[in-house]
Amino acid sequence: MTTKVQEPAVAGGKTGSGDAAASGASPALALLAGWLVPGAGHLLLGKWVRAGLLMVSIVGMFAIGIALQGKVYTPNTGEPLDMLGFAGDLGSGLLYGLARVLGWGQAPVLVAVADYGTKFIVVAGLLNVVAAVDAHSLASGRKPS
Amino acid sequence: MNLSHFSAVLLFSLFTSIVFAITQRAEPKKMVRFGALCFVLFVSGTIAASWVMWLIKH
């Protein structure tokens, strides 16, 4: 005869310990990795497919923005809108550092679609922040799976 | 690289919908449905806004 031991119930019927939370990666590490490299937070948690899709989407969006000759914002220009753009761009993590080092997005805007490129770059950074926070939620168990 | 306005809309909608689906839903089936919904709403919303702007101008 076997005896089944049931886990104690918590509010909402969830234990708060999903597969990702059991993978051992700390929430802070998942957040940091996800911010620096798009999809890396999910990769640490063993979510391969999600990590790949996030990486392709965010890096693809950033690359299209650069290819459209979009602007990469720099800090300390004194313009409030530029500061917001810089905050968005910074969300891309190492991609932003790479763009600054290699001088991408620094040329003056000459074509109409370059404005689309600027928006693609900013939104790629913002989406990367969302993805990194999602990795944090998975690692902490706040998001079940 | 040179994109048409509509292809830029399609690419933006596709990538954004993928990220929204993965981050806002927990189960794969719900992710696909939510991603498809986001994509359709992004594209149709842009087309609707374009027609509104055309009507305002004319």
N, CA and C atoms of all chains as a GROMACS GRO file, in nm:
protein
  609
    1MET      N    1   0.084  -0.120   0.000
    1MET     CA    2   0.000   0.000   0.000
    1MET      C    3   0.088   0.126   0.000
    2THR      N    4   0.055   0.215  -0.090
    2THR     CA    5   0.134   0.339  -0.097
    2THR      C    6   0.054   0.455  -0.043
    3THR      N    7   0.124   0.549   0.007
    3THR     CA    8   0.061   0.669   0.061
    3THR      C    9   0.105   0.790  -0.020
    4LYS      N   10   0.009   0.865  -0.073
    4LYS     CA   11   0.040   0.985  -0.150
    4LYS      C   12   0.048   1.104  -0.056
    5VAL      N   13   0.157   1.176  -0.068
    5VAL     CA   14   0.172   1.296   0.014
    5VAL      C   15   0.141   1.416  -0.074
    6GLN      N   16   0.041   1.493  -0.035
    6GLN     CA   17  -0.002   1.607  -0.114
    6GLN      C   18   0.070   1.733  -0.069
    7GLU      N   19   0.109   1.817  -0.168
    7GLU     CA   20   0.174   1.943  -0.134
    7GLU      C   21   0.074   2.036  -0.066
    8PRO      N   22   0.120   2.115   0.028
    8PRO     CA   23   0.027   2.208   0.093
    8PRO      C   24  -0.027   2.311  -0.006
    9ALA      N   25  -0.156   2.334   0.003
    9ALA     CA   26  -0.219   2.432  -0.087
    9ALA      C   27  -0.187   2.572  -0.042
   10VAL      N   28  -0.173   2.660  -0.140
   10VAL     CA   29  -0.153   2.801  -0.109
   10VAL      C   30  -0.261   2.881  -0.180
   11ALA      N   31  -0.263   3.010  -0.156
   11ALA     CA   32  -0.367   3.094  -0.215
   11ALA      C   33  -0.365   3.084  -0.367
   12GLY      N   34  -0.479   3.069  -0.428
   12GLY     CA   35  -0.491   3.062  -0.571
   12GLY      C   36  -0.466   2.923  -0.626
   13GLY      N   37  -0.438   2.829  -0.539
   13GLY     CA   38  -0.417   2.692  -0.583
   13GLY      C   39  -0.283   2.667  -0.648
   14LYS      N   40  -0.190   2.764  -0.638
   14LYS     CA   41  -0.059   2.746  -0.699
   14LYS      C   42   0.046   2.739  -0.589
   15THR      N   43   0.145   2.656  -0.612
   15THR     CA   44   0.251   2.645  -0.513
   15THR      C   45   0.357   2.751  -0.533
   16GLY      N   46   0.360   2.812  -0.653
   16GLY     CA   47   0.458   2.916  -0.680
   16GLY      C   48   0.594   2.860  -0.718
   17SER      N   49   0.605   2.730  -0.741
   17SER     CA   50   0.734   2.674  -0.781
   17SER      C   51   0.719   2.602  -0.914
   18GLY      N   52   0.741   2.675  -1.023
   18GLY     CA   53   0.731   2.617  -1.156
   18GLY      C   54   0.858   2.545  -1.194
   19ASP      N   55   0.862   2.488  -1.319
   19ASP     CA   56   0.980   2.420  -1.367
   19ASP      C   57   1.100   2.513  -1.372
   20ALA      N   58   1.073   2.635  -1.421
   20ALA     CA   59   1.183   2.730  -1.436
   20ALA      C   60   1.242   2.767  -1.301
   21ALA      N   61   1.154   2.784  -1.201
   21ALA     CA   62   1.202   2.818  -1.068
   21ALA      C   63   1.286   2.706  -1.010
   22ALA      N   64   1.256   2.583  -1.052
   22ALA     CA   65   1.331   2.469  -1.000
   22ALA      C   66   1.464   2.448  -1.073
   23SER      N   67   1.489   2.529  -1.178
   23SER     CA   68   1.612   2.509  -1.256
   23SER      C   69   1.736   2.555  -1.181
   24GLY      N   70   1.718   2.639  -1.078
   24GLY     CA   71   1.832   2.677  -0.995
   24GLY      C   72   1.889   2.814  -1.024
   25ALA      N   73   1.855   2.875  -1.139
   25ALA     CA   74   1.908   3.007  -1.170
   25ALA      C   75   1.840   3.111  -1.082
   26SER      N   76   1.920   3.203  -1.029
   26SER     CA   77   1.861   3.304  -0.941
   26SER      C   78   1.786   3.407  -1.024
   27PRO      N   79   1.678   3.463  -0.969
   27PRO     CA   80   1.600   3.564  -1.043
   27PRO      C   81   1.683   3.683  -1.089
   28ALA      N   82   1.774   3.728  -1.002
   28ALA     CA   83   1.856   3.844  -1.039
   28ALA      C   84   1.948   3.812  -1.157
   29LEU      N   85   2.002   3.690  -1.156
   29LEU     CA   86   2.090   3.650  -1.267
   29LEU      C   87   2.012   3.639  -1.398
   30ALA      N   88   1.890   3.583  -1.389
   30ALA     CA   89   1.806   3.571  -1.509
   30ALA      C   90   1.771   3.710  -1.564
   31LEU      N   91   1.742   3.803  -1.474
   31LEU     CA   92   1.710   3.940  -1.515
   31LEU      C   93   1.830   4.006  -1.582
   32LEU      N   94   1.946   3.995  -1.520
   32LEU     CA   95   2.068   4.057  -1.574
   32LEU      C   96   2.106   3.996  -1.709
   33ALA      N   97   2.104   3.863  -1.715
   33ALA     CA   98   2.140   3.795  -1.841
   33ALA      C   99   2.043   3.830  -1.951
   34GLY      N  100   1.914   3.834  -1.916
   34GLY     CA  101   1.812   3.867  -2.015
   34GLY      C  102   1.825   4.009  -2.066
   35TRP      N  103   1.870   4.099  -1.980
   35TRP     CA  104   1.889   4.238  -2.023
   35TRP      C  105   2.013   4.250  -2.114
   36LEU      N  106   2.123   4.187  -2.072
   36LEU     CA  107   2.247   4.201  -2.148
   36LEU      C  108   2.237   4.135  -2.285
   37VAL      N  109   2.185   4.012  -2.289
   37VAL     CA  110   2.173   3.939  -2.417
   37VAL      C  111   2.026   3.897  -2.433
   38PRO      N  112   1.959   3.946  -2.536
   38PRO     CA  113   1.817   3.910  -2.553
   38PRO      C  114   1.795   3.758  -2.555
   39GLY      N  115   1.707   3.711  -2.469
   39GLY     CA  116   1.674   3.568  -2.464
   39GLY      C  117   1.761   3.488  -2.369
   40ALA      N  118   1.870   3.546  -2.320
   40ALA     CA  119   1.962   3.470  -2.236
   40ALA      C  120   1.899   3.433  -2.101
   41GLY      N  121   1.810   3.517  -2.052
   41GLY     CA  122   1.742   3.487  -1.926
   41GLY      C  123   1.659   3.360  -1.936
   42HIS      N  124   1.587   3.346  -2.046
   42HIS     CA  125   1.506   3.225  -2.068
   42HIS      C  126   1.595   3.105  -2.096
   43LEU      N  127   1.709   3.130  -2.161
   43LEU     CA  128   1.803   3.021  -2.189
   43LEU      C  129   1.856   2.962  -2.058
   44LEU      N  130   1.886   3.048  -1.962
   44LEU     CA  131   1.934   3.002  -1.832
   44LEU      C  132   1.831   2.913  -1.762
   45LEU      N  133   1.705   2.940  -1.789
   45LEU     CA  134   1.597   2.867  -1.724
   45LEU      C  135   1.556   2.742  -1.802
   46GLY      N  136   1.627   2.716  -1.912
   46GLY     CA  137   1.598   2.596  -1.991
   46GLY      C  138   1.482   2.611  -2.086
   47LYS      N  139   1.439   2.734  -2.111
   47LYS     CA  140   1.328   2.760  -2.205
   47LYS      C  141   1.390   2.791  -2.343
   48TRP      N  142   1.432   2.686  -2.412
   48TRP     CA  143   1.509   2.703  -2.535
   48TRP      C  144   1.428   2.770  -2.646
   49VAL      N  145   1.308   2.722  -2.667
   49VAL     CA  146   1.228   2.775  -2.778
   49VAL      C  147   1.194   2.922  -2.754
   50ARG      N  148   1.151   2.952  -2.633
   50ARG     CA  149   1.118   3.092  -2.602
   50ARG      C  150   1.242   3.180  -2.616
   51ALA      N  151   1.355   3.130  -2.567
   51ALA     CA  152   1.480   3.208  -2.576
   51ALA      C  153   1.514   3.237  -2.721
   52GLY      N  154   1.502   3.135  -2.807
   52GLY     CA  155   1.533   3.153  -2.948
   52GLY      C  156   1.440   3.253  -3.015
   53LEU      N  157   1.311   3.242  -2.986
   53LEU     CA  158   1.214   3.333  -3.047
   53LEU      C  159   1.238   3.477  -3.000
   54LEU      N  160   1.266   3.492  -2.870
   54LEU     CA  161   1.292   3.627  -2.818
   54LEU      C  162   1.417   3.685  -2.879
   55MET      N  163   1.521   3.602  -2.889
   55MET     CA  164   1.647   3.652  -2.946
   55MET      C  165   1.628   3.694  -3.092
   56VAL      N  166   1.564   3.608  -3.170
   56VAL     CA  167   1.543   3.641  -3.311
   56VAL      C  168   1.459   3.769  -3.325
   57SER      N  169   1.354   3.779  -3.244
   57SER     CA  170   1.265   3.895  -3.255
   57SER      C  171   1.336   4.025  -3.216
   58ILE      N  172   1.404   4.023  -3.102
   58ILE     CA  173   1.463   4.148  -3.052
   58ILE      C  174   1.588   4.187  -3.132
   59VAL      N  175   1.674   4.089  -3.156
   59VAL     CA  176   1.794   4.119  -3.236
   59VAL      C  177   1.754   4.156  -3.379
   60GLY      N  178   1.654   4.086  -3.433
   60GLY     CA  179   1.607   4.118  -3.567
   60GLY      C  180   1.552   4.260  -3.575
   61MET      N  181   1.476   4.297  -3.475
   61MET     CA  182   1.418   4.432  -3.474
   61MET      C  183   1.529   4.538  -3.464
   62PHE      N  184   1.626   4.512  -3.378
   62PHE     CA  185   1.738   4.605  -3.362
   62PHE      C  186   1.816   4.616  -3.493
   63ALA      N  187   1.843   4.500  -3.556
   63ALA     CA  188   1.922   4.498  -3.680
   63ALA      C  189   1.848   4.570  -3.792
   64ILE      N  190   1.718   4.550  -3.801
   64ILE     CA  191   1.640   4.620  -3.905
   64ILE      C  192   1.645   4.771  -3.880
   65GLY      N  193   1.636   4.809  -3.755
   65GLY     CA  194   1.645   4.952  -3.720
   65GLY      C  195   1.778   5.012  -3.765
   66ILE      N  196   1.886   4.940  -3.740
   66ILE     CA  197   2.018   4.989  -3.782
   66ILE      C  198   2.026   4.992  -3.936
   67ALA      N  199   1.973   4.886  -4.001
   67ALA     CA  200   1.978   4.879  -4.147
   67ALA      C  201   1.895   4.990  -4.212
   68LEU      N  202   1.792   5.034  -4.143
   68LEU     CA  203   1.710   5.144  -4.196
   68LEU      C  204   1.773   5.281  -4.166
   69GLN      N  205   1.895   5.280  -4.115
   69GLN     CA  206   1.970   5.401  -4.079
   69GLN      C  207   1.903   5.479  -3.966
   70GLY      N  208   1.844   5.402  -3.873
   70GLY     CA  209   1.784   5.466  -3.756
   70GLY      C  210   1.889   5.527  -3.665
   71LYS      N  211   1.844   5.616  -3.578
   71LYS     CA  212   1.936   5.687  -3.489
   71LYS      C  213   1.953   5.609  -3.359
   72VAL      N  214   2.076   5.598  -3.311
   72VAL     CA  215   2.102   5.542  -3.179
   72VAL      C  216   2.128   5.659  -3.085
   73TYR      N  217   2.043   5.674  -2.984
   73TYR     CA  218   2.051   5.790  -2.896
   73TYR      C  219   2.173   5.783  -2.805
   74THR      N  220   2.225   5.899  -2.771
   74THR     CA  221   2.337   5.909  -2.677
   74THR      C  222   2.292   5.988  -2.555
   75PRO      N  223   2.356   5.965  -2.440
   75PRO     CA  224   2.315   6.038  -2.318
   75PRO      C  225   2.363   6.183  -2.322
   76ASN      N  226   2.307   6.263  -2.234
   76ASN     CA  227   2.352   6.399  -2.210
   76ASN      C  228   2.342   6.492  -2.330
   77THR      N  229   2.235   6.477  -2.409
   77THR     CA  230   2.216   6.573  -2.517
   77THR      C  231   2.137   6.695  -2.470
   78GLY      N  232   2.074   6.682  -2.352
   78GLY     CA  233   1.998   6.794  -2.298
   78GLY      C  234   1.854   6.798  -2.344
   79GLU      N  235   1.818   6.720  -2.443
   79GLU     CA  236   1.680   6.718  -2.494
   79GLU      C  237   1.601   6.609  -2.421
   80PRO      N  238   1.485   6.644  -2.362
   80PRO     CA  239   1.406   6.542  -2.288
   80PRO      C  240   1.368   6.422  -2.374
   81LEU      N  241   1.328   6.445  -2.499
   81LEU     CA  242   1.288   6.333  -2.585
   81LEU      C  243   1.407   6.243  -2.618
   82ASP      N  244   1.525   6.305  -2.631
   82ASP     CA  245   1.646   6.225  -2.656
   82ASP      C  246   1.678   6.138  -2.534
   83MET      N  247   1.652   6.192  -2.415
   83MET     CA  248   1.678   6.115  -2.292
   83MET      C  249   1.585   5.994  -2.285
   84LEU      N  250   1.460   6.013  -2.325
   84LEU     CA  251   1.366   5.900  -2.327
   84LEU      C  252   1.409   5.796  -2.430
   85GLY      N  253   1.453   5.845  -2.546
   85GLY     CA  254   1.503   5.755  -2.649
   85GLY      C  255   1.625   5.678  -2.602
   86PHE      N  256   1.712   5.748  -2.530
   86PHE     CA  257   1.831   5.682  -2.476
   86PHE      C  258   1.792   5.572  -2.376
   87ALA      N  259   1.693   5.602  -2.292
   87ALA     CA  260   1.647   5.501  -2.194
   87ALA      C  261   1.593   5.378  -2.266
   88GLY      N  262   1.518   5.400  -2.374
   88GLY     CA  263   1.466   5.288  -2.452
   88GLY      C  264   1.577   5.208  -2.517
   89ASP      N  265   1.672   5.280  -2.578
   89ASP     CA  266   1.784   5.212  -2.646
   89ASP      C  267   1.866   5.129  -2.547
   90LEU      N  268   1.884   5.184  -2.427
   90LEU     CA  269   1.966   5.117  -2.326
   90LEU      C  270   1.909   4.980  -2.287
   91GLY      N  271   1.779   4.962  -2.308
   91GLY     CA  272   1.717   4.833  -2.278
   91GLY      C  273   1.773   4.719  -2.360
   92SER      N  274   1.840   4.749  -2.470
   92SER     CA  275   1.895   4.643  -2.555
   92SER      C  276   2.020   4.580  -2.498
   93GLY      N  277   2.072   4.636  -2.390
   93GLY     CA  278   2.188   4.577  -2.322
   93GLY      C  279   2.314   4.586  -2.406
   94LEU      N  280   2.378   4.470  -2.430
   94LEU     CA  281   2.505   4.469  -2.502
   94LEU      C  282   2.490   4.514  -2.647
   95LEU      N  283   2.371   4.496  -2.704
   95LEU     CA  284   2.349   4.543  -2.842
   95LEU      C  285   2.370   4.693  -2.852
   96TYR      N  286   2.324   4.765  -2.748
   96TYR     CA  287   2.342   4.909  -2.748
   96TYR      C  288   2.490   4.944  -2.737
   97GLY      N  289   2.561   4.873  -2.649
   97GLY     CA  290   2.706   4.895  -2.636
   97GLY      C  291   2.778   4.868  -2.766
   98LEU      N  292   2.738   4.761  -2.834
   98LEU     CA  293   2.799   4.726  -2.962
   98LEU      C  294   2.774   4.836  -3.065
   99ALA      N  295   2.652   4.886  -3.067
   99ALA     CA  296   2.618   4.994  -3.162
   99ALA      C  297   2.701   5.118  -3.136
  100ARG      N  298   2.720   5.151  -3.009
  100ARG     CA  299   2.799   5.271  -2.975
  100ARG      C  300   2.946   5.253  -3.011
  101VAL      N  301   2.999   5.133  -2.980
  101VAL     CA  302   3.140   5.106  -3.008
  101VAL      C  303   3.168   5.110  -3.158
  102LEU      N  304   3.077   5.050  -3.236
  102LEU     CA  305   3.098   5.042  -3.380
  102LEU      C  306   3.046   5.166  -3.456
  103GLY      N  307   2.988   5.258  -3.382
  103GLY     CA  308   2.943   5.383  -3.445
  103GLY      C  309   2.817   5.370  -3.527
  104TRP      N  310   2.738   5.267  -3.502
  104TRP     CA  311   2.612   5.251  -3.577
  104TRP      C  312   2.511   5.357  -3.532
  105GLY      N  313   2.428   5.401  -3.625
  105GLY     CA  314   2.319   5.492  -3.592
  105GLY      C  315   2.364   5.632  -3.553
  106GLN      N  316   2.483   5.672  -3.594
  106GLN     CA  317   2.532   5.805  -3.559
  106GLN      C  318   2.526   5.902  -3.677
  107ALA      N  319   2.501   5.848  -3.797
  107ALA     CA  320   2.496   5.935  -3.916
  107ALA      C  321   2.369   6.019  -3.914
  108PRO      N  322   2.374   6.140  -3.972
  108PRO     CA  323   2.252   6.222  -3.976
  108PRO      C  324   2.142   6.152  -4.059
  109VAL      N  325   2.018   6.173  -4.014
  109VAL     CA  326   1.904   6.109  -4.081
  109VAL      C  327   1.878   6.177  -4.215
  110LEU      N  328   1.884   6.099  -4.324
  110LEU     CA  329   1.867   6.156  -4.457
  110LEU      C  330   1.747   6.100  -4.531
  111VAL      N  331   1.699   5.982  -4.489
  111VAL     CA  332   1.585   5.920  -4.561
  111VAL      C  333   1.465   5.911  -4.467
  112ALA      N  334   1.345   5.908  -4.529
  112ALA     CA  335   1.222   5.911  -4.449
  112ALA      C  336   1.208   5.787  -4.361
  113VAL      N  337   1.248   5.669  -4.413
  113VAL     CA  338   1.228   5.546  -4.335
  113VAL      C  339   1.326   5.537  -4.217
  114ALA      N  340   1.425   5.626  -4.212
  114ALA     CA  341   1.519   5.622  -4.099
  114ALA      C  342   1.446   5.647  -3.968
  115ASP      N  343   1.338   5.724  -3.973
  115ASP     CA  344   1.260   5.748  -3.852
  115ASP      C  345   1.196   5.617  -3.803
  116TYR      N  346   1.153   5.533  -3.899
  116TYR     CA  347   1.104   5.400  -3.861
  116TYR      C  348   1.216   5.321  -3.793
  117GLY      N  349   1.335   5.332  -3.849
  117GLY     CA  350   1.450   5.261  -3.792
  117GLY      C  351   1.477   5.301  -3.649
  118THR      N  352   1.467   5.433  -3.623
  118THR     CA  353   1.486   5.482  -3.486
  118THR      C  354   1.385   5.419  -3.391
  119LYS      N  355   1.260   5.409  -3.437
  119LYS     CA  356   1.155   5.351  -3.352
  119LYS      C  357   1.177   5.201  -3.333
  120PHE      N  358   1.223   5.133  -3.436
  120PHE     CA  359   1.252   4.990  -3.425
  120PHE      C  360   1.359   4.968  -3.316
  121ILE      N  361   1.462   5.052  -3.315
  121ILE     CA  362   1.571   5.035  -3.218
  121ILE      C  363   1.520   5.059  -3.076
  122VAL      N  364   1.442   5.165  -3.057
  122VAL     CA  365   1.389   5.196  -2.924
  122VAL      C  366   1.296   5.084  -2.875
  123VAL      N  367   1.206   5.039  -2.964
  123VAL     CA  368   1.109   4.936  -2.923
  123VAL      C  369   1.180   4.802  -2.897
  124ALA      N  370   1.287   4.773  -2.972
  124ALA     CA  371   1.364   4.651  -2.944
  124ALA      C  372   1.418   4.655  -2.800
  125GLY      N  373   1.466   4.771  -2.758
  125GLY     CA  374   1.516   4.784  -2.621
  125GLY      C  375   1.406   4.767  -2.518
  126LEU      N  376   1.290   4.827  -2.544
  126LEU     CA  377   1.179   4.816  -2.449
  126LEU      C  378   1.128   4.672  -2.440
  127LEU      N  379   1.120   4.605  -2.556
  127LEU     CA  380   1.075   4.465  -2.555
  127LEU      C  381   1.176   4.377  -2.481
  128ASN      N  382   1.304   4.411  -2.492
  128ASN     CA  383   1.406   4.333  -2.422
  128ASN      C  384   1.389   4.345  -2.270
  129VAL      N  385   1.352   4.463  -2.225
  129VAL     CA  386   1.327   4.481  -2.081
  129VAL      C  387   1.208   4.395  -2.037
  130VAL      N  388   1.102   4.394  -2.119
  130VAL     CA  389   0.985   4.311  -2.088
  130VAL      C  390   1.025   4.164  -2.080
  131ALA      N  391   1.108   4.120  -2.176
  131ALA     CA  392   1.151   3.980  -2.178
  131ALA      C  393   1.237   3.947  -2.056
  132ALA      N  394   1.325   4.040  -2.018
  132ALA     CA  395   1.412   4.016  -1.902
  132ALA      C  396   1.329   4.007  -1.773
  133VAL      N  397   1.228   4.092  -1.761
  133VAL     CA  398   1.140   4.087  -1.643
  133VAL      C  399   1.061   3.956  -1.641
  134ASP      N  400   1.023   3.908  -1.758
  134ASP     CA  401   0.953   3.779  -1.767
  134ASP      C  402   1.044   3.666  -1.719
  135ALA      N  403   1.172   3.671  -1.757
  135ALA     CA  404   1.268   3.570  -1.710
  135ALA      C  405   1.281   3.575  -1.558
  136HIS      N  406   1.281   3.697  -1.504
  136HIS     CA  407   1.287   3.713  -1.358
  136HIS      C  408   1.164   3.651  -1.292
  137SER      N  409   1.047   3.675  -1.350
  137SER     CA  410   0.923   3.620  -1.294
  137SER      C  411   0.922   3.468  -1.299
  138LEU      N  412   0.975   3.412  -1.407
  138LEU     CA  413   0.983   3.266  -1.418
  138LEU      C  414   1.078   3.209  -1.314
  139ALA      N  415   1.193   3.275  -1.297
  139ALA     CA  416   1.294   3.224  -1.203
  139ALA      C  417   1.247   3.234  -1.059
  140SER      N  418   1.170   3.339  -1.029
  140SER     CA  419   1.123   3.356  -0.891
  140SER      C  420   0.998   3.273  -0.863
  141GLY      N  421   0.936   3.217  -0.968
  141GLY     CA  422   0.816   3.136  -0.948
  141GLY      C  423   0.688   3.214  -0.952
  142ARG      N  424   0.698   3.346  -0.975
  142ARG     CA  425   0.577   3.428  -0.981
  142ARG      C  426   0.494   3.393  -1.104
  143LYS      N  427   0.563   3.359  -1.214
  143LYS     CA  428   0.495   3.309  -1.333
  143LYS      C  429   0.513   3.157  -1.334
  144PRO      N  430   0.403   3.083  -1.342
  144PRO     CA  431   0.413   2.938  -1.322
  144PRO      C  432   0.497   2.864  -1.426
  145SER      N  433   0.482   2.899  -1.554
  145SER     CA  434   0.560   2.826  -1.656
  145SER      C  435   0.577   2.912  -1.781
  146MET      N  436   1.923   4.935  -4.683
  146MET     CA  437   1.794   4.864  -4.675
  146MET      C  438   1.679   4.963  -4.692
  147ASN      N  439   1.582   4.924  -4.769
  147ASN     CA  440   1.467   5.011  -4.789
  147ASN      C  441   1.338   4.929  -4.780
  148LEU      N  442   1.255   4.963  -4.685
  148LEU     CA  443   1.129   4.890  -4.665
  148LEU      C  444   1.013   4.979  -4.706
  149SER      N  445   0.908   4.917  -4.757
  149SER     CA  446   0.786   4.994  -4.778
  149SER      C  447   0.720   5.016  -4.642
  150HIS      N  448   0.628   5.109  -4.637
  150HIS     CA  449   0.560   5.137  -4.511
  150HIS      C  450   0.487   5.013  -4.460
  151PHE      N  451   0.422   4.942  -4.554
  151PHE     CA  452   0.342   4.827  -4.512
  151PHE      C  453   0.430   4.712  -4.463
  152SER      N  454   0.542   4.688  -4.530
  152SER     CA  455   0.630   4.580  -4.484
  152SER      C  456   0.692   4.615  -4.349
  153ALA      N  457   0.717   4.744  -4.325
  153ALA     CA  458   0.767   4.786  -4.194
  153ALA      C  459   0.662   4.757  -4.086
  154VAL      N  460   0.535   4.783  -4.119
  154VAL     CA  461   0.426   4.753  -4.025
  154VAL      C  462   0.420   4.603  -3.995
  155LEU      N  463   0.431   4.523  -4.101
  155LEU     CA  464   0.423   4.377  -4.083
  155LEU      C  465   0.537   4.326  -3.996
  156LEU      N  466   0.658   4.374  -4.020
  156LEU     CA  467   0.773   4.328  -3.941
  156LEU      C  468   0.761   4.372  -3.795
  157PHE      N  469   0.725   4.499  -3.776
  157PHE     CA  470   0.708   4.551  -3.640
  157PHE      C  471   0.602   4.469  -3.566
  158SER      N  472   0.490   4.446  -3.632
  158SER     CA  473   0.380   4.371  -3.568
  158SER      C  474   0.422   4.228  -3.536
  159LEU      N  475   0.493   4.165  -3.628
  159LEU     CA  476   0.535   4.026  -3.607
  159LEU      C  477   0.627   4.013  -3.484
  160PHE      N  478   0.732   4.092  -3.481
  160PHE     CA  479   0.830   4.080  -3.372
  160PHE      C  480   0.767   4.119  -3.237
  161THR      N  481   0.691   4.226  -3.238
  161THR     CA  482   0.629   4.270  -3.113
  161THR      C  483   0.527   4.168  -3.063
  162SER      N  484   0.451   4.109  -3.154
  162SER     CA  485   0.351   4.011  -3.114
  162SER      C  486   0.416   3.886  -3.054
  163ILE      N  487   0.529   3.844  -3.110
  163ILE     CA  488   0.600   3.728  -3.056
  163ILE      C  489   0.643   3.753  -2.912
  164VAL      N  490   0.702   3.871  -2.887
  164VAL     CA  491   0.749   3.900  -2.751
  164VAL      C  492   0.630   3.913  -2.656
  165PHE      N  493   0.525   3.981  -2.698
  165PHE     CA  494   0.407   3.994  -2.612
  165PHE      C  495   0.348   3.856  -2.578
  166ALA      N  496   0.340   3.770  -2.680
  166ALA     CA  497   0.280   3.638  -2.657
  166ALA      C  498   0.360   3.558  -2.555
  167ILE      N  499   0.491   3.558  -2.569
  167ILE     CA  500   0.576   3.479  -2.479
  167ILE      C  501   0.572   3.533  -2.336
  168THR      N  502   0.570   3.666  -2.325
  168THR     CA  503   0.581   3.724  -2.192
  168THR      C  504   0.446   3.740  -2.120
  169GLN      N  505   0.337   3.745  -2.195
  169GLN     CA  506   0.209   3.773  -2.131
  169GLN      C  507   0.121   3.650  -2.109
  170ARG      N  508   0.162   3.536  -2.163
  170ARG     CA  509   0.085   3.412  -2.144
  170ARG      C  510   0.179   3.301  -2.098
  171ALA      N  511   0.124   3.204  -2.026
  171ALA     CA  512   0.207   3.100  -1.966
  171ALA      C  513   0.206   2.968  -2.043
  172GLU      N  514   0.097   2.940  -2.114
  172GLU     CA  515   0.087   2.811  -2.185
  172GLU      C  516   0.106   2.831  -2.336
  173PRO      N  517   0.174   2.738  -2.400
  173PRO     CA  518   0.205   2.752  -2.545
  173PRO      C  519   0.082   2.779  -2.632
  174LYS      N  520  -0.028   2.706  -2.607
  174LYS     CA  521  -0.147   2.725  -2.691
  174LYS      C  522  -0.202   2.867  -2.676
  175LYS      N  523  -0.203   2.916  -2.552
  175LYS     CA  524  -0.252   3.052  -2.528
  175LYS      C  525  -0.157   3.156  -2.587
  176MET      N  526  -0.027   3.122  -2.586
  176MET     CA  527   0.071   3.214  -2.645
  176MET      C  528   0.043   3.233  -2.794
  177VAL      N  529   0.017   3.123  -2.863
  177VAL     CA  530  -0.008   3.131  -3.008
  177VAL      C  531  -0.132   3.214  -3.034
  178ARG      N  532  -0.236   3.190  -2.958
  178ARG     CA  533  -0.362   3.263  -2.979
  178ARG      C  534  -0.345   3.412  -2.949
  179PHE      N  535  -0.276   3.442  -2.838
  179PHE     CA  536  -0.257   3.583  -2.801
  179PHE      C  537  -0.165   3.653  -2.901
  180GLY      N  538  -0.061   3.582  -2.947
  180GLY     CA  539   0.029   3.640  -3.046
  180GLY      C  540  -0.044   3.671  -3.176
  181ALA      N  541  -0.128   3.578  -3.220
  181ALA     CA  542  -0.205   3.601  -3.343
  181ALA      C  543  -0.300   3.719  -3.325
  182LEU      N  544  -0.362   3.727  -3.209
  182LEU     CA  545  -0.454   3.839  -3.182
  182LEU      C  546  -0.378   3.972  -3.185
  183CYS      N  547  -0.263   3.977  -3.120
  183CYS     CA  548  -0.184   4.100  -3.118
  183CYS      C  549  -0.145   4.140  -3.260
  184PHE      N  550  -0.101   4.042  -3.340
  184PHE     CA  551  -0.058   4.072  -3.477
  184PHE      C  552  -0.174   4.132  -3.558
  185VAL      N  553  -0.289   4.067  -3.549
  185VAL     CA  554  -0.406   4.116  -3.625
  185VAL      C  555  -0.445   4.256  -3.578
  186LEU      N  556  -0.442   4.278  -3.447
  186LEU     CA  557  -0.481   4.410  -3.395
  186LEU      C  558  -0.381   4.518  -3.434
  187PHE      N  559  -0.251   4.484  -3.430
  187PHE     CA  560  -0.149   4.582  -3.473
  187PHE      C  561  -0.172   4.623  -3.619
  188VAL      N  562  -0.185   4.522  -3.706
  188VAL     CA  563  -0.195   4.552  -3.850
  188VAL      C  564  -0.327   4.621  -3.881
  189SER      N  565  -0.438   4.566  -3.830
  189SER     CA  566  -0.568   4.628  -3.861
  189SER      C  567  -0.578   4.766  -3.798
  190GLY      N  568  -0.522   4.784  -3.681
  190GLY     CA  569  -0.524   4.916  -3.616
  190GLY      C  570  -0.447   5.019  -3.697
  191THR      N  571  -0.334   4.977  -3.752
  191THR     CA  572  -0.254   5.070  -3.834
  191THR      C  573  -0.328   5.107  -3.962
  192ILE      N  574  -0.390   5.006  -4.025
  192ILE     CA  575  -0.466   5.034  -4.149
  192ILE      C  576  -0.583   5.126  -4.119
  193ALA      N  577  -0.653   5.100  -4.009
  193ALA     CA  578  -0.766   5.187  -3.970
  193ALA      C  579  -0.719   5.330  -3.944
  194ALA      N  580  -0.608   5.343  -3.872
  194ALA     CA  581  -0.556   5.478  -3.844
  194ALA      C  582  -0.514   5.549  -3.972
  195SER      N  583  -0.461   5.471  -4.067
  195SER     CA  584  -0.421   5.530  -4.196
  195SER      C  585  -0.542   5.587  -4.270
  196TRP      N  586  -0.653   5.510  -4.270
  196TRP     CA  587  -0.774   5.558  -4.336
  196TRP      C  588  -0.830   5.681  -4.265
  197VAL      N  589  -0.822   5.683  -4.133
  197VAL     CA  590  -0.870   5.801  -4.058
  197VAL      C  591  -0.790   5.924  -4.097
  198MET      N  592  -0.658   5.907  -4.107
  198MET     CA  593  -0.573   6.021  -4.146
  198MET      C  594  -0.605   6.066  -4.289
  199TRP      N  595  -0.631   5.968  -4.377
  199TRP     CA  596  -0.666   6.003  -4.517
  199TRP      C  597  -0.797   6.081  -4.520
  200LEU      N  598  -0.896   6.037  -4.438
  200LEU     CA  599  -1.025   6.106  -4.435
  200LEU      C  600  -1.010   6.247  -4.377
  201ILE      N  601  -0.927   6.263  -4.278
  201ILE     CA  602  -0.905   6.396  -4.220
  201ILE      C  603  -0.846   6.490  -4.325
  202LYS      N  604  -0.751   6.435  -4.401
  202LYS     CA  605  -0.685   6.519  -4.502
  202LYS      C  606  -0.780   6.558  -4.615
  203HIS      N  607  -0.870   6.465  -4.653
  203HIS     CA  608  -0.960   6.491  -4.765
  203HIS      C  609  -1.097   6.539  -4.715
   0.00000   0.00000   0.00000
